[in-house]
Amino acid sequence: MDNQDWPIKKRGDEDQVVRTVQHLLNSHGASLTPDGVFAEQTEEALISFQKAGGLAVDGVVGGTTWEALIVDLEIGARGDAVRAAQTQLYIRGTLPEVDGIYSMKMNISVRRFQVLKHLEADGVVNKATWLAMVGDEDLPAVSQDLSRDGFNWQDNLRSMLRPEG
């Protein structure tokens, strides 16, 4: 995978990937409200992260910054990086909640996502899985409510786990 495969995120952007960036920045010590809007606070947190990590300081999330932001996740992980991945799964309708805990439900959702994206279905949110999540251009708009009433995750997971064909 090449650094140029990662989406570029900068001030003024508003989308679900920015929300993921905000969660990831929080996992590295920032205190942002993940709202999907790349405004001044997000830019300042990003610049601080880039300085602390010895990265090029440009206030833009490009390939090198993405690779410094992401962390591998598996069952038992907790925190804002887990929330970042959960948000990506939640907006696709495959996970019932964003709670910051990598549970068995999340593991099933990650594995199914990996199968759909033709990745190794090991349940680990690694570089390839992150890239598939944030590089997907068919994501819902940032204004989508992340507290959908009536969401039936059991039916959604059952339908996803049925053999295709």
Wavefront OBJ file of the C-alpha trace (Angstrom):
o trace
v 0.000 0.000 0.000
v 1.241 3.377 -0.949
v 1.014 6.564 1.140
v -0.891 8.195 -1.693
v -3.774 5.718 -1.299
v -4.883 7.410 1.922
v -7.514 10.159 1.671
v -6.302 13.721 2.209
v -8.154 15.570 4.981
v -7.694 19.253 5.722
v -9.364 22.269 7.247
v -12.801 22.860 5.738
v -13.550 19.176 5.110
v -16.742 17.769 6.621
v -17.365 14.035 6.497
v -17.289 10.748 8.373
v -13.571 10.306 7.731
v -12.879 13.580 9.542
v -14.860 12.183 12.486
v -12.518 9.167 12.402
v -9.465 11.478 12.330
v -10.842 13.280 15.382
v -11.271 10.024 17.310
v -7.741 8.975 16.335
v -6.311 12.326 17.442
v -8.118 11.861 20.767
v -6.456 8.454 21.092
v -3.141 10.328 20.945
v -4.084 12.844 23.642
v -6.282 15.457 21.966
v -9.630 16.478 23.473
v -11.820 16.970 20.420
v -15.547 16.501 20.026
v -15.772 14.133 17.041
v -18.304 15.983 14.904
v -16.852 15.363 11.453
v -15.982 19.014 10.872
v -12.303 19.796 10.244
v -12.175 23.220 11.847
v -9.584 25.202 13.816
v -9.545 22.893 16.875
v -8.968 19.804 14.751
v -6.224 21.557 12.795
v -4.504 22.677 16.012
v -4.685 19.145 17.475
v -3.318 17.718 14.238
v -0.417 20.180 14.145
v 0.439 19.305 17.761
v 0.324 15.599 16.865
v 2.536 16.138 13.819
v 5.079 18.145 15.843
v 5.168 15.567 18.651
v 5.609 12.721 16.151
v 8.391 14.382 14.169
v 6.177 14.489 11.076
v 5.996 17.201 8.440
v 3.902 19.925 10.079
v 1.330 21.039 7.527
v -2.028 20.608 9.286
v -3.089 18.112 6.607
v -3.852 14.430 7.145
v -1.994 12.682 4.342
v -0.444 9.233 4.043
v 2.408 9.678 6.519
v 0.131 11.251 9.117
v -2.515 8.533 8.643
v 0.088 5.857 9.236
v 1.209 7.587 12.430
v -2.397 8.027 13.634
v -3.696 4.479 13.149
v -3.110 1.629 15.574
v -3.841 -2.078 15.217
v -6.976 -3.090 17.117
v -8.270 -6.472 18.226
v -10.627 -7.976 20.803
v -10.069 -6.402 24.210
v -8.847 -3.027 22.920
v -10.531 0.048 24.386
v -10.558 3.779 23.825
v -10.779 6.409 21.152
v -8.995 4.428 18.429
v -11.658 1.734 18.888
v -14.332 4.460 18.646
v -12.758 5.553 15.350
v -13.121 2.070 13.853
v -16.557 1.573 15.426
v -17.790 4.792 13.833
v -16.787 3.475 10.423
v -18.671 0.225 11.063
v -21.668 1.960 12.645
v -22.283 4.285 9.716
v -22.351 1.222 7.469
v -25.088 -0.265 9.668
v -23.026 -3.236 10.818
v -22.443 -2.339 14.462
v -25.113 -1.297 16.979
v -23.147 1.217 19.020
v -19.965 3.213 19.416
v -18.762 2.490 22.947
v -14.967 2.295 22.668
v -14.804 -1.428 23.511
v -13.610 -3.976 20.945
v -16.162 -6.710 21.703
v -17.100 -9.960 19.977
v -19.877 -8.063 18.135
v -17.280 -5.676 16.789
v -15.005 -8.566 15.843
v -17.794 -10.155 13.775
v -18.492 -6.821 12.111
v -14.786 -6.272 11.331
v -14.407 -9.773 9.879
v -17.432 -9.328 7.631
v -16.138 -5.938 6.486
v -12.779 -7.543 5.697
v -14.464 -10.292 3.661
v -16.491 -7.724 1.713
v -13.316 -5.742 0.983
v -11.334 -8.875 0.038
v -8.947 -8.529 2.981
v -7.666 -11.216 5.317
v -10.642 -11.810 7.643
v -8.706 -12.061 10.897
v -10.694 -9.493 12.878
v -7.663 -7.253 13.400
v -8.150 -3.638 12.381
v -4.741 -3.189 10.772
v -3.352 -0.837 8.130
v -5.199 -2.552 5.253
v -8.504 -2.506 7.147
v -8.126 1.144 8.178
v -7.339 2.090 4.585
v -10.405 0.229 3.309
v -12.565 1.954 5.937
v -11.430 5.525 5.389
v -10.836 5.199 1.665
v -14.447 4.197 0.965
v -16.054 7.034 -0.967
v -19.608 5.749 -0.483
v -19.932 6.830 3.147
v -23.025 8.610 4.484
v -22.827 12.363 4.980
v -21.439 13.784 8.212
v -24.882 14.993 9.225
v -26.089 11.403 9.613
v -27.323 10.850 13.138
v -25.149 8.323 14.940
v -27.942 7.480 17.375
v -30.452 5.889 15.024
v -33.616 4.721 16.724
v -34.962 1.394 15.628
v -31.609 0.097 14.369
v -31.718 -3.694 14.522
v -28.110 -4.831 14.614
v -28.989 -8.491 15.202
v -30.931 -8.721 11.932
v -28.239 -6.742 10.158
v -25.462 -9.069 11.374
v -27.526 -12.187 10.616
v -28.073 -11.019 7.049
v -24.381 -10.197 6.671
v -23.284 -13.600 7.938
v -25.576 -15.609 5.674
v -23.644 -17.314 2.913
v -23.936 -15.433 -0.341
v -25.204 -17.152 -3.406
l 1 2 3 4 5 6 7 8 9 10 11 12 13 14 15 16 17 18 19 20 21 22 23 24 25 26 27 28 29 30 31 32 33 34 35 36 37 38 39 40 41 42 43 44 45 46 47 48 49 50 51 52 53 54 55 56 57 58 59 60 61 62 63 64 65 66 67 68 69 70 71 72 73 74 75 76 77 78 79 80 81 82 83 84 85 86 87 88 89 90 91 92 93 94 95 96 97 98 99 100 101 102 103 104 105 106 107 108 109 110 111 112 113 114 115 116 117 118 119 120 121 122 123 124 125 126 127 128 129 130 131 132 133 134 135 136 137 138 139 140 141 142 143 144 145 146 147 148 149 150 151 152 153 154 155 156 157 158 159 160 161 162 163 164 165
